[in-house]
Amino acid sequence: QMMLILISKNLLKMSELKQYKMFIDGEWVDSESKKTFKSLNPENNEPWVEVPQASEKDIDIAVNAAQKAFDGSWPNLFPRERAKYLKAIANELRENAELLGKIETIDTGKLFKETKTQANYIAEYYDYYAGLADKVEGTVLPIDKANMQVITTRVPIGVVAAIIPWNSQMLLTAVKLAPALAMGNTIVIKSSELAPATLFEFGKLIEKTGIPKGVVNIVSGFGEPCGRALTSHKLVERVAFTGGPETARHIIRNSADNLSQVSLELGGKSPVAVFEDADQENALNGITAGIFGASGQSCIAGSRLYIQNSIYDNFLEKIVSRANKIKLGPPMDAKTQMGPLNSLKQLEIIEKNIKLTLEQGGKLRCGGKRHTFSNKGYYFPPTIIECDNHNLPTAENELFGPVLSVMKFNDEKEVINKMNDNQYGLSSGVYTKDINRGLRVSNAIRAGITFVNTYRLISPSAPFGGMKDSGYGKEAGIESIKDYTRIKTTWFNTSDKPMDDPFTMG
């Protein structure tokens, strides 16, 4: 306990840069070029850690280490033996949840009261996949040939490359790492250049489990050359990516060099509909959590709100009142309800889209300008904009911030058409007391996830992923573990007689 307090005090000394190294082949190493870069604390825009900048050579070393581990004993361990390592990772997460929370809060600006409990829950994902490690089965095929027994088995793919964004790092690592390890794959994880520290602290916990060298490797760097070298490496068999569409397009092009399997989770512009019969208090709570929780920096943020005409004015006043009461402040402060955005780039994108929206007829109801709480940090208040046209910039583009675009609708058919009229299709929400309507609308929305009378929930057993420009592939859930395997078909000739001579004509 005392050690944890001392560590946290040292972390808060911003005058001293904390140094990290990459975790490759079971060792902590610098970049071969000795190049480094700094990560900024979003609360005050000051550098606080320094990490290696991986070169193409570093990536080659990491991938070869993973391949060597894959060629070794790891895939051949009994599934229950691999499961023990996953359970050990889960236990380390629980024991170090508070320390990981402090690191993540300083590096990303997310609220400490959220990050300190997150690792505890994310541990459940490792336990979940540990439980599935020996549950993935093959089949015996009803084949149309005499004296043939044909079976299928699921075998590990090989080296997996995982690209992790800065937000929700523990979750978005778990849904890639846990099923990959459970099925006998090895992995190279690239941390986000915007907030790399949390994954290196996590790497220390992985090391403590005693997992064989090279099974898990963690690198840091930018898209070029680090990301390109990793996703195009000839030994990488699968790429699991969470991030933006532009980076995803680069990854798809890179995968042409190694013909790797690719899964993409690319965020969204999630619509939420509130019908006139909705429980308004419940809807207000869900909408607030969906767009203002984590300062709107969630890929499933409910950023497009459609309110039925008959309750529009009254409900809008209620949500504006809620937004105006949200307290901005330092992310380590337990009283803070919203912390800073993660980067200056995010802040500038949000400001640009708001300006364009107001120029095109949008009406600002609250927020809209940088907050005076800190002259250095990236603080932006809860913002609500009325939009007559849901194709206005703030209503159409993913902003990754606390900006809610609000629009009217008349009936069920109209709101379904509007909710589907967007390039993304990750999440969505419906508030109504009519269960039949809830089912009809949720079935009609083209999104990978729909929340009915709730929002922003996750579970190890619930698949997560989108449609359209929100990507393809699912993470979490029982089926996703199969994405880290390939089907092998084996034919057995059960006859005692030799096969027919293929060159003897009947």
C-alpha positions as CSV (number, residue, x, y, z in Angstrom):
1,Q,0.0,0.0,0.0
2,M,2.8,2.4,1.0
3,M,4.7,1.4,-2.2
4,L,1.7,2.3,-4.3
5,I,1.4,5.7,-2.7
6,L,5.1,6.4,-3.3
7,I,4.8,5.3,-6.9
8,S,1.8,7.5,-7.5
9,K,3.6,10.5,-6.0
10,N,6.5,10.0,-8.3
11,L,4.2,9.8,-11.3
12,L,2.8,13.2,-10.5
13,K,6.2,14.9,-10.6
14,M,5.8,16.2,-14.0
15,S,9.3,17.9,-14.0
16,E,10.9,14.4,-14.3
17,L,10.1,12.4,-17.5
18,K,9.3,8.8,-16.8
19,Q,11.3,6.5,-19.1
20,Y,9.9,3.4,-20.7
21,K,11.4,0.7,-22.9
22,M,9.8,-1.7,-25.4
23,F,9.0,-5.3,-24.4
24,I,10.5,-7.6,-27.1
25,D,11.3,-11.3,-26.7
26,G,10.9,-11.1,-22.9
27,E,13.4,-8.2,-22.6
28,W,13.0,-4.4,-22.1
29,V,14.8,-2.7,-24.9
30,D,15.4,0.7,-26.5
31,S,14.9,1.4,-30.2
32,E,17.9,0.3,-32.2
33,S,18.1,3.9,-33.5
34,K,17.9,5.2,-29.9
35,K,15.1,7.5,-31.1
36,T,12.4,8.4,-28.6
37,F,9.3,10.6,-28.4
38,K,7.4,12.2,-25.6
39,S,3.8,11.7,-24.5
40,L,1.9,14.8,-23.2
41,N,-0.4,15.0,-20.2
42,P,-3.7,16.4,-21.6
43,E,-4.4,18.2,-18.3
44,N,-1.6,20.6,-18.8
45,N,-0.1,19.9,-22.2
46,E,3.3,19.1,-20.7
47,P,5.4,16.0,-21.5
48,W,5.6,13.4,-18.7
49,V,6.9,10.2,-20.3
50,E,9.5,9.3,-22.9
51,V,9.2,6.1,-25.0
52,P,11.2,4.4,-27.8
53,Q,10.3,5.2,-31.4
54,A,10.4,1.8,-33.1
55,S,12.2,1.5,-36.4
56,E,11.5,-1.1,-39.1
57,K,14.3,-3.1,-37.7
58,D,12.8,-3.1,-34.2
59,I,9.5,-4.4,-35.7
60,D,11.3,-7.1,-37.6
61,I,13.0,-8.2,-34.3
62,A,9.7,-8.2,-32.5
63,V,7.8,-10.2,-35.1
64,N,10.6,-12.7,-35.5
65,A,10.5,-13.2,-31.7
66,A,6.8,-13.8,-31.9
67,Q,7.3,-16.3,-34.7
68,K,10.0,-18.1,-32.8
69,A,7.7,-18.4,-29.8
70,F,4.9,-19.7,-32.1
71,D,7.3,-22.3,-33.6
72,G,8.2,-23.3,-30.1
73,S,6.1,-24.8,-27.3
74,W,3.4,-22.1,-26.9
75,P,0.8,-23.5,-29.4
76,N,1.5,-27.1,-28.2
77,L,0.7,-26.4,-24.6
78,F,-2.5,-28.0,-23.4
79,P,-5.3,-25.3,-23.6
80,R,-5.7,-25.5,-19.8
81,E,-2.0,-24.5,-19.5
82,R,-2.4,-21.5,-21.7
83,A,-5.5,-20.6,-19.7
84,K,-3.4,-20.5,-16.5
85,Y,-1.5,-17.6,-18.0
86,L,-4.7,-15.7,-18.9
87,K,-5.9,-16.2,-15.3
88,A,-2.6,-14.9,-14.0
89,I,-2.9,-11.8,-16.2
90,A,-6.4,-11.3,-14.8
91,N,-5.1,-11.5,-11.2
92,E,-2.3,-9.0,-12.0
93,L,-4.9,-6.6,-13.4
94,R,-7.0,-6.8,-10.2
95,E,-4.0,-6.3,-7.9
96,N,-2.7,-3.4,-9.9
97,A,-5.9,-1.7,-11.0
98,E,-5.3,1.5,-9.1
99,L,-1.7,2.0,-10.4
100,L,-2.8,1.3,-14.0
101,G,-5.7,3.8,-13.5
102,K,-3.3,6.5,-12.4
103,I,-1.0,5.9,-15.4
104,E,-3.9,5.9,-17.8
105,T,-5.5,9.1,-16.3
106,I,-2.2,11.0,-16.5
107,D,-1.5,9.9,-20.1
108,T,-5.1,10.2,-21.5
109,G,-7.0,12.7,-19.3
110,K,-9.7,10.1,-18.5
111,L,-11.2,10.3,-15.1
112,F,-9.4,8.4,-12.4
113,K,-12.6,7.3,-10.8
114,E,-13.3,5.4,-14.1
115,T,-9.8,4.1,-14.9
116,K,-9.1,2.8,-11.4
117,T,-12.0,0.4,-11.6
118,Q,-11.7,-0.5,-15.3
119,A,-8.8,-2.9,-14.9
120,N,-10.8,-4.9,-12.3
121,Y,-13.6,-5.4,-14.8
122,I,-11.3,-6.0,-17.8
123,A,-9.8,-8.9,-15.8
124,E,-13.1,-10.6,-16.4
125,Y,-12.3,-10.8,-20.2
126,Y,-9.1,-12.8,-19.5
127,D,-11.0,-15.1,-17.2
128,Y,-13.7,-15.5,-19.8
129,Y,-11.3,-16.5,-22.6
130,A,-9.3,-18.7,-20.2
131,G,-12.6,-20.6,-19.7
132,L,-13.1,-20.9,-23.5
133,A,-9.5,-22.1,-24.2
134,D,-10.5,-25.8,-24.1
135,K,-14.1,-25.3,-25.4
136,V,-13.3,-24.7,-29.1
137,E,-14.1,-28.0,-30.9
138,G,-13.8,-29.6,-34.3
139,T,-16.3,-31.7,-36.2
140,V,-16.7,-35.0,-37.9
141,L,-18.0,-34.5,-41.4
142,P,-20.8,-36.6,-43.0
143,I,-18.7,-37.1,-46.1
144,D,-20.0,-38.5,-49.4
145,K,-17.1,-41.0,-49.9
146,A,-16.9,-44.6,-48.8
147,N,-14.4,-45.7,-46.1
148,M,-13.4,-42.1,-45.3
149,Q,-13.4,-40.4,-42.0
150,V,-13.0,-36.7,-42.3
151,I,-12.5,-34.3,-39.4
152,T,-12.0,-30.6,-38.9
153,T,-9.9,-29.1,-36.1
154,R,-9.2,-25.5,-35.3
155,V,-5.5,-24.5,-35.2
156,P,-3.9,-21.2,-34.2
157,I,-3.1,-18.7,-37.0
158,G,0.4,-17.6,-36.0
159,V,1.7,-14.2,-35.3
160,V,-1.0,-11.5,-34.6
161,A,-0.4,-7.8,-34.9
162,A,-2.7,-5.7,-32.6
163,I,-3.0,-2.0,-33.1
164,I,-4.4,-0.3,-30.0
165,P,-5.8,3.3,-29.8
166,W,-5.3,5.6,-26.8
167,N,-8.9,5.3,-25.4
168,S,-10.1,2.2,-23.5
169,Q,-6.7,0.6,-23.9
170,M,-7.2,-2.2,-21.4
171,L,-10.5,-3.2,-23.0
172,L,-9.3,-3.0,-26.6
173,T,-6.1,-4.9,-25.8
174,A,-8.0,-7.6,-23.9
175,V,-10.5,-8.4,-26.7
176,K,-7.5,-9.1,-29.0
177,L,-4.8,-10.5,-26.7
178,A,-7.0,-12.8,-24.6
179,P,-8.5,-14.8,-27.5
180,A,-5.2,-14.8,-29.4
181,L,-3.3,-16.3,-26.5
182,A,-6.1,-18.8,-25.6
183,M,-5.9,-20.3,-29.1
184,G,-2.1,-20.6,-29.1
185,N,-1.2,-17.5,-31.2
186,T,1.7,-15.1,-30.4
187,I,1.3,-11.3,-30.7
188,V,3.0,-8.0,-31.3
189,I,1.0,-5.1,-29.8
190,K,1.6,-1.5,-31.0
191,S,0.6,1.1,-28.4
192,S,-0.9,4.4,-29.4
193,E,1.6,7.2,-29.9
194,L,-0.8,9.5,-28.2
195,A,-0.8,7.6,-24.9
196,P,1.7,4.7,-24.8
197,A,2.4,4.5,-21.1
198,T,-0.5,2.3,-20.0
199,L,0.5,-0.6,-22.2
200,F,4.1,-0.6,-21.0
201,E,2.9,-0.8,-17.4
202,F,0.6,-3.6,-18.5
203,G,3.6,-5.3,-20.1
204,K,5.3,-5.4,-16.7
205,L,2.3,-7.3,-15.4
206,I,2.5,-9.8,-18.3
207,E,6.2,-10.3,-17.6
208,K,5.4,-11.1,-13.9
209,T,3.2,-14.0,-15.1
210,G,6.2,-15.9,-16.4
211,I,4.7,-16.2,-19.9
212,P,7.3,-17.7,-22.3
213,K,9.6,-15.2,-24.1
214,G,8.3,-13.8,-27.3
215,V,4.7,-14.8,-26.8
216,V,3.7,-11.2,-26.1
217,N,5.7,-8.2,-27.4
218,I,4.9,-4.5,-27.0
219,V,6.3,-1.8,-29.2
220,S,5.7,2.0,-29.6
221,G,6.0,4.3,-32.6
222,F,4.3,6.2,-35.3
223,G,2.4,4.9,-38.3
224,E,5.5,5.3,-40.4
225,P,7.6,3.3,-40.2
226,C,6.4,1.3,-37.1
227,G,2.7,0.7,-38.1
228,R,3.5,0.1,-41.7
229,A,6.3,-2.3,-41.0
230,L,4.2,-4.3,-38.5
231,T,1.0,-4.6,-40.6
232,S,2.9,-5.5,-43.8
233,H,5.5,-7.9,-42.3
234,K,5.6,-11.2,-44.1
235,L,5.3,-13.3,-40.8
236,V,2.2,-11.5,-39.6
237,E,-0.9,-13.7,-40.3
238,R,-3.6,-11.5,-38.7
239,V,-4.0,-7.8,-38.0
240,A,-6.5,-6.7,-35.4
241,F,-7.0,-2.9,-35.5
242,T,-9.0,-0.4,-33.6
243,G,-8.8,3.3,-34.8
244,G,-9.8,5.6,-37.6
245,P,-10.9,4.9,-41.2
246,E,-7.9,6.6,-42.9
247,T,-5.4,4.4,-40.9
248,A,-7.6,1.4,-41.7
249,R,-7.2,2.0,-45.4
250,H,-3.4,2.1,-45.0
251,I,-3.6,-1.2,-43.1
252,I,-5.7,-2.9,-45.8
253,R,-3.2,-1.8,-48.4
254,N,-0.3,-3.0,-46.2
255,S,-2.0,-6.4,-45.8
256,A,-1.7,-6.9,-49.5
257,D,2.0,-7.5,-49.0
258,N,1.5,-10.4,-46.5
259,L,-2.1,-11.4,-47.3
260,S,-2.9,-11.3,-43.6
261,Q,-6.4,-11.6,-42.2
262,V,-7.7,-8.2,-41.0
263,S,-10.4,-7.1,-38.6
264,L,-11.3,-3.5,-38.2
265,E,-13.2,-1.5,-35.5
266,L,-13.4,2.0,-36.8
267,G,-15.7,4.0,-34.6
268,G,-19.0,5.6,-35.4
269,K,-21.5,8.4,-35.4
270,S,-24.1,6.6,-33.3
271,P,-27.8,7.7,-33.5
272,V,-30.2,7.7,-30.5
273,A,-34.0,8.0,-30.8
274,V,-36.2,9.2,-28.0
275,F,-39.9,8.4,-28.6
276,E,-42.7,10.4,-26.9
277,D,-43.6,7.5,-24.6
278,A,-40.0,7.0,-23.3
279,D,-39.2,7.2,-19.6
280,Q,-37.5,10.6,-19.8
281,E,-35.4,10.3,-16.7
282,N,-34.0,7.0,-17.9
283,A,-33.4,8.5,-21.4
284,L,-31.6,11.6,-19.9
285,N,-29.3,9.3,-17.9
286,G,-28.5,7.1,-20.9
287,I,-27.9,10.0,-23.2
288,T,-25.7,11.9,-20.7
289,A,-23.6,8.8,-20.2
290,G,-23.4,8.0,-23.9
291,I,-22.1,11.4,-25.1
292,F,-20.6,13.2,-22.1
293,G,-19.1,10.1,-20.4
294,A,-15.3,10.0,-21.0
295,S,-15.7,13.5,-22.5
296,G,-17.4,11.9,-25.5
297,Q,-14.2,10.1,-26.3
298,S,-15.8,6.7,-27.0
299,C,-16.3,5.0,-30.3
300,I,-19.9,4.2,-29.4
301,A,-20.7,7.8,-28.2
302,G,-24.4,8.6,-28.9
303,S,-23.6,11.8,-30.7
304,R,-26.8,12.1,-32.9
305,L,-30.0,12.6,-30.9
306,Y,-33.4,12.4,-32.5
307,I,-36.3,13.5,-30.3
308,Q,-40.0,13.0,-31.3
309,N,-41.8,16.3,-32.2
310,S,-44.4,16.1,-29.4
311,I,-41.7,16.1,-26.6
312,Y,-38.9,17.9,-28.5
313,D,-38.8,21.3,-26.7
314,N,-39.4,20.0,-23.2
315,F,-36.9,17.1,-23.5
316,L,-34.2,19.4,-25.2
317,E,-34.5,21.8,-22.3
318,K,-33.9,19.0,-19.8
319,I,-30.8,17.7,-21.6
320,V,-29.4,21.2,-21.9
321,S,-29.9,21.7,-18.2
322,R,-28.2,18.4,-17.5
323,A,-25.2,19.4,-19.7
324,N,-24.8,22.8,-18.0
325,K,-24.5,21.2,-14.6
326,I,-21.6,18.8,-15.6
327,K,-18.5,19.7,-13.6
328,L,-15.2,20.0,-15.5
329,G,-12.0,19.6,-13.6
330,P,-8.7,17.7,-13.0
331,P,-9.2,14.0,-14.0
332,M,-7.6,12.9,-10.7
333,D,-10.2,14.8,-8.6
334,A,-13.1,12.5,-7.5
335,K,-15.6,15.4,-7.8
336,T,-14.8,15.9,-11.5
337,Q,-17.4,14.7,-13.9
338,M,-15.6,15.5,-17.2
339,G,-11.9,15.9,-17.8
340,P,-9.9,17.2,-20.7
341,L,-9.8,15.9,-24.3
342,N,-6.8,13.8,-25.2
343,S,-5.0,16.0,-27.7
344,L,-4.9,19.5,-29.3
345,K,-5.7,17.9,-32.7
346,Q,-9.0,16.6,-31.3
347,L,-9.8,20.0,-29.9
348,E,-9.2,21.8,-33.2
349,I,-11.2,19.3,-35.2
350,I,-14.2,19.8,-32.8
351,E,-13.9,23.6,-33.0
352,K,-13.7,23.5,-36.8
353,N,-16.8,21.3,-37.2
354,I,-18.8,23.4,-34.7
355,K,-17.9,26.6,-36.6
356,L,-19.0,25.1,-39.9
357,T,-22.2,23.8,-38.4
358,L,-23.2,27.2,-37.0
359,E,-22.4,28.9,-40.3
360,Q,-24.8,26.4,-42.0
361,G,-27.7,27.1,-39.6
362,G,-27.0,25.1,-36.5
363,K,-28.1,26.6,-33.2
364,L,-25.8,26.4,-30.2
365,R,-27.7,25.6,-27.0
366,C,-24.7,25.2,-24.6
367,G,-20.9,24.9,-24.7
368,G,-19.2,25.4,-28.0
369,K,-16.0,27.1,-26.9
370,R,-12.8,26.0,-25.1
371,H,-13.3,26.1,-21.4
372,T,-11.4,28.6,-19.3
373,F,-10.7,26.0,-16.6
374,S,-7.1,25.6,-17.8
375,N,-5.2,27.7,-20.3
376,K,-2.9,24.7,-21.0
377,G,-5.1,21.7,-20.9
378,Y,-7.5,20.5,-23.7
379,Y,-10.7,21.2,-21.8
380,F,-13.9,21.5,-23.8
381,P,-17.4,21.7,-22.2
382,P,-20.5,19.7,-22.9
383,T,-21.9,21.1,-26.1
384,I,-25.4,20.7,-27.6
385,I,-26.3,22.0,-31.1
386,E,-29.8,21.9,-32.7
387,C,-29.5,20.8,-36.4
388,D,-32.4,21.1,-38.9
389,N,-30.3,18.9,-41.3
390,H,-28.7,15.8,-39.9
391,N,-26.0,16.1,-42.6
392,L,-24.5,19.2,-41.0
393,P,-20.8,18.7,-39.9
394,T,-21.3,18.0,-36.2
395,A,-24.2,15.6,-37.0
396,E,-22.4,13.8,-39.7
397,N,-18.7,13.5,-38.7
398,E,-17.2,11.5,-35.8
399,L,-15.7,14.2,-33.5
400,F,-14.6,12.1,-30.5
401,G,-15.7,14.7,-28.1
402,P,-18.6,15.9,-25.9
403,V,-20.7,17.4,-28.8
404,L,-24.4,16.3,-29.2
405,S,-26.3,17.2,-32.4
406,V,-30.1,17.2,-31.8
407,M,-32.8,16.8,-34.4
408,K,-36.6,16.3,-34.6
409,F,-38.6,13.4,-36.0
410,N,-42.3,12.8,-36.6
411,D,-42.7,9.0,-36.7
412,E,-41.0,5.7,-36.6
413,K,-40.4,5.3,-40.3
414,E,-38.8,8.8,-40.6
415,V,-36.4,8.3,-37.6
416,I,-35.3,4.9,-38.9
417,N,-34.4,6.5,-42.3
418,K,-32.5,9.3,-40.6
419,M,-30.7,7.0,-38.2
420,N,-29.5,4.9,-41.1
421,D,-28.5,7.9,-43.2
422,N,-24.8,7.9,-42.2
423,Q,-21.6,6.3,-43.3
424,Y,-21.1,4.6,-39.9
425,G,-22.9,1.8,-38.3
426,L,-21.3,0.9,-34.9
427,S,-23.8,1.6,-32.2
428,S,-27.3,3.1,-31.7
429,G,-30.0,3.7,-29.0
430,V,-33.8,3.6,-28.7
431,Y,-35.8,4.9,-25.8
432,T,-39.5,3.7,-25.7
433,K,-41.8,1.9,-23.3
434,D,-43.4,0.1,-26.3
435,I,-41.4,-3.2,-26.6
436,N,-42.9,-3.9,-30.0
437,R,-41.6,-0.6,-31.3
438,G,-38.2,-1.2,-29.6
439,L,-37.9,-4.5,-31.4
440,R,-39.0,-3.1,-34.8
441,V,-36.7,-0.1,-34.6
442,S,-33.7,-2.0,-33.3
443,N,-34.0,-4.6,-36.1
444,A,-34.3,-1.9,-38.7
445,I,-31.2,0.1,-37.6
446,R,-28.1,-0.8,-39.6
447,A,-25.6,-0.9,-36.7
448,G,-23.6,-3.7,-35.0
449,I,-25.0,-2.7,-31.6
450,T,-28.3,-1.4,-30.4
451,F,-29.2,-0.4,-26.9
452,V,-32.8,-0.2,-26.0
453,N,-33.6,1.9,-22.9
454,T,-29.9,1.9,-21.9
455,Y,-26.5,2.8,-23.3
456,R,-22.7,2.4,-23.1
457,L,-22.5,-1.1,-21.7
458,I,-20.0,-3.9,-22.4
459,S,-19.5,-7.5,-21.4
460,P,-17.0,-10.3,-22.2
461,S,-19.8,-12.4,-23.6
462,A,-21.4,-9.6,-25.8
463,P,-19.9,-9.2,-29.4
464,F,-18.7,-5.7,-30.2
465,G,-18.3,-4.4,-33.8
466,G,-20.0,-2.5,-36.5
467,M,-21.2,-2.3,-40.1
468,K,-20.6,0.0,-43.1
469,D,-17.6,2.3,-42.4
470,S,-17.5,1.2,-38.8
471,G,-15.5,-1.8,-40.0
472,Y,-15.9,-5.6,-39.9
473,G,-15.2,-8.4,-37.6
474,K,-16.4,-8.8,-34.0
475,E,-14.5,-8.5,-30.7
476,A,-15.6,-10.2,-27.4
477,G,-18.2,-12.9,-27.2
478,I,-17.9,-16.7,-27.7
479,E,-17.6,-16.6,-31.5
480,S,-14.7,-14.1,-31.7
481,I,-12.3,-16.7,-30.3
482,K,-12.7,-18.6,-33.6
483,D,-11.3,-15.6,-35.5
484,Y,-8.0,-16.5,-34.0
485,T,-8.0,-19.9,-35.5
486,R,-8.1,-21.5,-38.9
487,I,-10.0,-24.7,-39.8
488,K,-7.8,-27.7,-40.8
489,T,-9.5,-30.6,-42.6
490,T,-8.0,-34.1,-42.2
491,W,-9.0,-37.1,-44.3
492,F,-8.5,-40.7,-42.9
493,N,-8.8,-43.7,-45.2
494,T,-10.4,-46.4,-43.0
495,S,-10.2,-49.2,-45.6
496,D,-7.8,-52.1,-45.3
497,K,-7.6,-52.3,-49.1
498,P,-5.2,-50.2,-51.2
499,M,-6.6,-47.3,-53.0
500,D,-7.6,-47.9,-56.6
501,D,-4.9,-47.4,-59.2
502,P,-5.8,-43.9,-60.6
503,F,-4.6,-44.9,-64.0
504,T,-6.6,-48.1,-64.4
505,M,-9.6,-47.5,-66.5
506,G,-12.8,-49.2,-65.4
